[in-house]
Amino acid sequence: MMKWDNGRSLSLIPGVDSFHIVEQMENESMTENNGIDMSM
């Protein structure tokens, strides 16, 4: 289950969906999105 920062989630199917795991560093903010608006 993918959990977004905004509280939403998305089910992923290993072997079918393409994804990779990104781990948040202790002192690093994951809020920087390089100018991409991911809001809904």
C-alpha distance matrix in Angstrom:
0.0 3.8 6.4 9.8 13.1 14.3 12.1 10.3 6.7 5.8 4.7 6.0 8.8 10.4 14.1 13.9 11.8 13.3 11.4 12.3 11.3 13.4 14.6 16.6 20.2 21.8 24.4 22.6 21.2 18.1 19.7 22.0 21.0 24.3 25.5 22.6 21.9 18.3 19.2 19.1
3.8 0.0 3.8 6.5 10.0 11.6 10.1 8.4 5.3 4.9 6.1 6.9 10.4 11.7 15.1 14.5 11.7 12.3 9.8 10.5 9.4 10.8 12.4 14.0 17.7 19.6 21.8 19.6 18.0 14.7 16.2 18.3 17.2 20.5 21.7 18.9 18.4 14.8 16.0 16.4
6.4 3.8 0.0 3.8 6.7 8.3 6.6 6.1 4.5 6.7 8.9 10.6 14.1 15.5 18.9 18.3 15.3 15.7 12.9 13.0 11.2 11.5 12.2 12.8 16.5 17.9 19.8 17.8 15.8 12.8 13.9 16.6 16.1 19.7 20.7 18.2 17.3 13.8 14.3 15.0
9.8 6.5 3.8 0.0 3.8 5.4 5.6 5.4 5.8 8.1 11.3 12.7 16.5 17.9 20.9 20.0 16.6 16.4 13.6 13.8 12.3 11.6 12.6 12.4 16.0 17.5 18.7 16.3 13.7 10.5 10.8 13.5 12.8 16.5 17.2 14.8 13.6 10.3 10.8 12.0
13.1 10.0 6.7 3.8 0.0 3.8 5.5 7.4 9.1 11.8 15.0 16.5 20.2 21.3 24.4 23.6 20.1 19.7 16.6 16.2 14.2 12.5 12.7 11.4 14.6 15.5 16.3 14.0 11.0 8.4 8.1 11.5 11.7 15.5 16.2 14.6 13.3 10.6 10.7 12.6
14.3 11.6 8.3 5.4 3.8 0.0 3.8 5.7 8.8 11.9 15.5 17.5 21.3 23.1 26.1 24.8 21.4 21.4 18.8 19.0 17.4 16.1 16.5 15.2 18.3 19.0 19.5 17.3 13.9 11.6 10.3 13.5 13.3 17.0 16.9 15.0 12.8 10.0 8.8 10.0
12.1 10.1 6.6 5.6 5.5 3.8 0.0 3.8 6.7 10.3 13.5 16.1 19.8 21.7 25.0 23.9 20.8 21.3 18.8 19.1 17.3 16.6 16.9 16.0 19.3 19.8 21.0 19.1 16.2 13.9 13.3 16.7 16.5 20.3 20.4 18.2 16.1 13.0 11.8 12.1
10.3 8.4 6.1 5.4 7.4 5.7 3.8 0.0 3.8 7.1 10.5 13.3 17.0 19.4 22.4 21.0 17.9 18.8 16.8 17.8 16.7 16.7 17.7 17.5 21.1 22.1 23.4 21.2 18.3 15.4 15.0 17.8 16.9 20.5 20.4 17.6 15.5 11.9 11.0 10.5
6.7 5.3 4.5 5.8 9.1 8.8 6.7 3.8 0.0 3.8 6.9 9.7 13.4 15.7 18.9 17.6 14.8 16.0 14.1 15.3 14.4 15.2 16.5 17.1 20.8 22.2 24.0 21.8 19.4 16.3 16.6 19.2 18.0 21.5 21.9 18.9 17.3 13.5 13.5 13.0
5.8 4.9 6.7 8.1 11.8 11.9 10.3 7.1 3.8 0.0 3.8 6.4 10.0 12.7 15.6 14.0 11.3 12.9 11.7 13.7 13.6 15.1 17.1 18.4 22.2 24.1 25.9 23.5 21.4 17.9 18.5 20.5 18.8 22.0 22.4 19.1 17.9 14.1 14.7 14.0
4.7 6.1 8.9 11.3 15.0 15.5 13.5 10.5 6.9 3.8 0.0 3.8 6.8 9.9 12.9 11.5 9.6 12.0 11.3 13.5 13.7 16.0 18.0 19.9 23.7 25.6 27.9 25.6 23.9 20.5 21.5 23.5 21.8 24.8 25.5 22.2 21.3 17.6 18.4 17.7
6.0 6.9 10.6 12.7 16.5 17.5 16.1 13.3 9.7 6.4 3.8 0.0 3.8 6.4 9.3 8.1 6.1 8.5 8.2 10.7 11.6 14.5 16.9 19.4 23.0 25.4 27.7 25.3 24.0 20.5 22.0 23.4 21.5 24.2 25.3 22.0 21.8 18.3 19.8 19.5
8.8 10.4 14.1 16.5 20.2 21.3 19.8 17.0 13.4 10.0 6.8 3.8 0.0 3.8 6.3 5.4 5.4 8.5 9.3 11.9 13.4 16.8 19.2 22.1 25.5 28.0 30.5 28.2 27.2 23.7 25.4 26.7 24.7 27.1 28.3 25.1 25.1 21.7 23.4 22.9
10.4 11.7 15.5 17.9 21.3 23.1 21.7 19.4 15.7 12.7 9.9 6.4 3.8 0.0 3.8 5.5 5.9 7.7 8.3 10.2 11.8 15.5 17.9 21.2 24.3 27.0 29.6 27.4 26.9 23.6 25.8 26.8 25.0 27.2 28.8 25.8 26.4 23.2 25.3 25.4
14.1 15.1 18.9 20.9 24.4 26.1 25.0 22.4 18.9 15.6 12.9 9.3 6.3 3.8 0.0 3.8 6.1 7.5 9.5 11.7 14.1 17.7 20.4 23.8 26.8 29.7 32.1 29.8 29.4 26.1 28.2 28.8 26.7 28.5 30.1 27.1 27.9 25.0 27.4 27.4
13.9 14.5 18.3 20.0 23.6 24.8 23.9 21.0 17.6 14.0 11.5 8.1 5.4 5.5 3.8 0.0 3.8 6.6 9.5 12.6 15.2 18.6 21.6 24.7 27.9 30.8 33.0 30.4 29.6 26.0 27.7 28.2 25.8 27.6 28.8 25.5 26.0 23.0 25.3 24.9
11.8 11.7 15.3 16.6 20.1 21.4 20.8 17.9 14.8 11.3 9.6 6.1 5.4 5.9 6.1 3.8 0.0 3.8 6.3 9.9 12.6 15.6 18.8 21.6 24.9 27.9 29.9 27.1 26.1 22.5 23.9 24.5 22.0 23.9 25.0 21.8 22.3 19.3 21.7 21.6
13.3 12.3 15.7 16.4 19.7 21.4 21.3 18.8 16.0 12.9 12.0 8.5 8.5 7.7 7.5 6.6 3.8 0.0 3.8 7.2 10.6 13.4 16.8 19.7 22.8 26.0 27.7 24.8 24.1 20.6 22.2 22.3 19.8 21.4 22.8 19.8 21.0 18.4 21.3 21.8
11.4 9.8 12.9 13.6 16.6 18.8 18.8 16.8 14.1 11.7 11.3 8.2 9.3 8.3 9.5 9.5 6.3 3.8 0.0 3.8 6.9 9.6 13.0 15.9 19.0 22.2 24.0 21.2 20.6 17.1 19.1 19.3 17.3 19.1 21.0 18.2 19.4 16.7 19.6 20.6
12.3 10.5 13.0 13.8 16.2 19.0 19.1 17.8 15.3 13.7 13.5 10.7 11.9 10.2 11.7 12.6 9.9 7.2 3.8 0.0 3.8 6.5 9.8 13.0 15.8 19.1 21.0 18.4 18.4 15.2 17.8 18.0 16.6 18.4 20.8 18.6 20.1 17.7 20.7 22.2
11.3 9.4 11.2 12.3 14.2 17.4 17.3 16.7 14.4 13.6 13.7 11.6 13.4 11.8 14.1 15.2 12.6 10.6 6.9 3.8 0.0 3.8 6.4 9.8 12.7 15.8 18.0 15.8 15.9 13.1 16.1 16.9 16.2 18.4 21.0 19.1 20.4 17.9 20.6 22.3
13.4 10.8 11.5 11.6 12.5 16.1 16.6 16.7 15.2 15.1 16.0 14.5 16.8 15.5 17.7 18.6 15.6 13.4 9.6 6.5 3.8 0.0 3.8 6.5 9.4 12.7 14.6 12.1 12.3 9.7 12.9 13.6 13.4 15.6 18.5 17.1 18.6 16.5 19.2 21.5
14.6 12.4 12.2 12.6 12.7 16.5 16.9 17.7 16.5 17.1 18.0 16.9 19.2 17.9 20.4 21.6 18.8 16.8 13.0 9.8 6.4 3.8 0.0 3.8 6.4 9.4 11.8 10.1 11.0 9.3 13.0 14.1 14.9 17.3 20.3 19.4 20.7 18.7 21.0 23.4
16.6 14.0 12.8 12.4 11.4 15.2 16.0 17.5 17.1 18.4 19.9 19.4 22.1 21.2 23.8 24.7 21.6 19.7 15.9 13.0 9.8 6.5 3.8 0.0 3.8 6.4 8.4 6.6 7.4 6.6 10.4 11.8 13.4 16.0 18.9 18.5 19.6 18.0 19.9 22.6
20.2 17.7 16.5 16.0 14.6 18.3 19.3 21.1 20.8 22.2 23.7 23.0 25.5 24.3 26.8 27.9 24.9 22.8 19.0 15.8 12.7 9.4 6.4 3.8 0.0 3.8 5.6 5.0 7.6 8.5 12.1 13.0 15.2 17.2 20.4 20.6 22.0 20.9 22.8 25.8
21.8 19.6 17.9 17.5 15.5 19.0 19.8 22.1 22.2 24.1 25.6 25.4 28.0 27.0 29.7 30.8 27.9 26.0 22.2 19.1 15.8 12.7 9.4 6.4 3.8 0.0 3.8 5.7 8.3 10.2 13.3 14.7 17.5 19.6 22.6 23.0 24.0 22.9 24.3 27.3
24.4 21.8 19.8 18.7 16.3 19.5 21.0 23.4 24.0 25.9 27.9 27.7 30.5 29.6 32.1 33.0 29.9 27.7 24.0 21.0 18.0 14.6 11.8 8.4 5.6 3.8 0.0 3.8 6.7 9.8 12.2 13.1 16.3 18.0 20.9 21.9 23.0 22.6 23.9 27.2
22.6 19.6 17.8 16.3 14.0 17.3 19.1 21.2 21.8 23.5 25.6 25.3 28.2 27.4 29.8 30.4 27.1 24.8 21.2 18.4 15.8 12.1 10.1 6.6 5.0 5.7 3.8 0.0 3.8 6.5 9.0 9.5 12.6 14.3 17.3 18.2 19.5 19.1 20.8 24.2
21.2 18.0 15.8 13.7 11.0 13.9 16.2 18.3 19.4 21.4 23.9 24.0 27.2 26.9 29.4 29.6 26.1 24.1 20.6 18.4 15.9 12.3 11.0 7.4 7.6 8.3 6.7 3.8 0.0 3.8 5.5 6.8 10.1 12.4 14.8 15.6 16.4 16.0 17.3 20.7
18.1 14.7 12.8 10.5 8.4 11.6 13.9 15.4 16.3 17.9 20.5 20.5 23.7 23.6 26.1 26.0 22.5 20.6 17.1 15.2 13.1 9.7 9.3 6.6 8.5 10.2 9.8 6.5 3.8 0.0 3.8 5.6 7.7 10.7 13.0 12.9 13.7 12.8 14.6 17.8
19.7 16.2 13.9 10.8 8.1 10.3 13.3 15.0 16.6 18.5 21.5 22.0 25.4 25.8 28.2 27.7 23.9 22.2 19.1 17.8 16.1 12.9 13.0 10.4 12.1 13.3 12.2 9.0 5.5 3.8 0.0 3.8 6.1 9.3 10.7 10.9 11.1 10.8 12.0 15.5
22.0 18.3 16.6 13.5 11.5 13.5 16.7 17.8 19.2 20.5 23.5 23.4 26.7 26.8 28.8 28.2 24.5 22.3 19.3 18.0 16.9 13.6 14.1 11.8 13.0 14.7 13.1 9.5 6.8 5.6 3.8 0.0 3.8 5.9 8.0 9.1 10.4 11.1 13.0 16.7
21.0 17.2 16.1 12.8 11.7 13.3 16.5 16.9 18.0 18.8 21.8 21.5 24.7 25.0 26.7 25.8 22.0 19.8 17.3 16.6 16.2 13.4 14.9 13.4 15.2 17.5 16.3 12.6 10.1 7.7 6.1 3.8 0.0 3.8 5.5 5.6 7.5 8.3 11.0 14.6
24.3 20.5 19.7 16.5 15.5 17.0 20.3 20.5 21.5 22.0 24.8 24.2 27.1 27.2 28.5 27.6 23.9 21.4 19.1 18.4 18.4 15.6 17.3 16.0 17.2 19.6 18.0 14.3 12.4 10.7 9.3 5.9 3.8 0.0 3.8 5.7 8.8 10.7 13.6 17.1
25.5 21.7 20.7 17.2 16.2 16.9 20.4 20.4 21.9 22.4 25.5 25.3 28.3 28.8 30.1 28.8 25.0 22.8 21.0 20.8 21.0 18.5 20.3 18.9 20.4 22.6 20.9 17.3 14.8 13.0 10.7 8.0 5.5 3.8 0.0 3.8 6.4 9.4 11.7 15.1
22.6 18.9 18.2 14.8 14.6 15.0 18.2 17.6 18.9 19.1 22.2 22.0 25.1 25.8 27.1 25.5 21.8 19.8 18.2 18.6 19.1 17.1 19.4 18.5 20.6 23.0 21.9 18.2 15.6 12.9 10.9 9.1 5.6 5.7 3.8 0.0 3.8 6.2 9.1 12.2
21.9 18.4 17.3 13.6 13.3 12.8 16.1 15.5 17.3 17.9 21.3 21.8 25.1 26.4 27.9 26.0 22.3 21.0 19.4 20.1 20.4 18.6 20.7 19.6 22.0 24.0 23.0 19.5 16.4 13.7 11.1 10.4 7.5 8.8 6.4 3.8 0.0 3.8 5.7 8.8
18.3 14.8 13.8 10.3 10.6 10.0 13.0 11.9 13.5 14.1 17.6 18.3 21.7 23.2 25.0 23.0 19.3 18.4 16.7 17.7 17.9 16.5 18.7 18.0 20.9 22.9 22.6 19.1 16.0 12.8 10.8 11.1 8.3 10.7 9.4 6.2 3.8 0.0 3.8 6.7
19.2 16.0 14.3 10.8 10.7 8.8 11.8 11.0 13.5 14.7 18.4 19.8 23.4 25.3 27.4 25.3 21.7 21.3 19.6 20.7 20.6 19.2 21.0 19.9 22.8 24.3 23.9 20.8 17.3 14.6 12.0 13.0 11.0 13.6 11.7 9.1 5.7 3.8 0.0 3.8
19.1 16.4 15.0 12.0 12.6 10.0 12.1 10.5 13.0 14.0 17.7 19.5 22.9 25.4 27.4 24.9 21.6 21.8 20.6 22.2 22.3 21.5 23.4 22.6 25.8 27.3 27.2 24.2 20.7 17.8 15.5 16.7 14.6 17.1 15.1 12.2 8.8 6.7 3.8 0.0
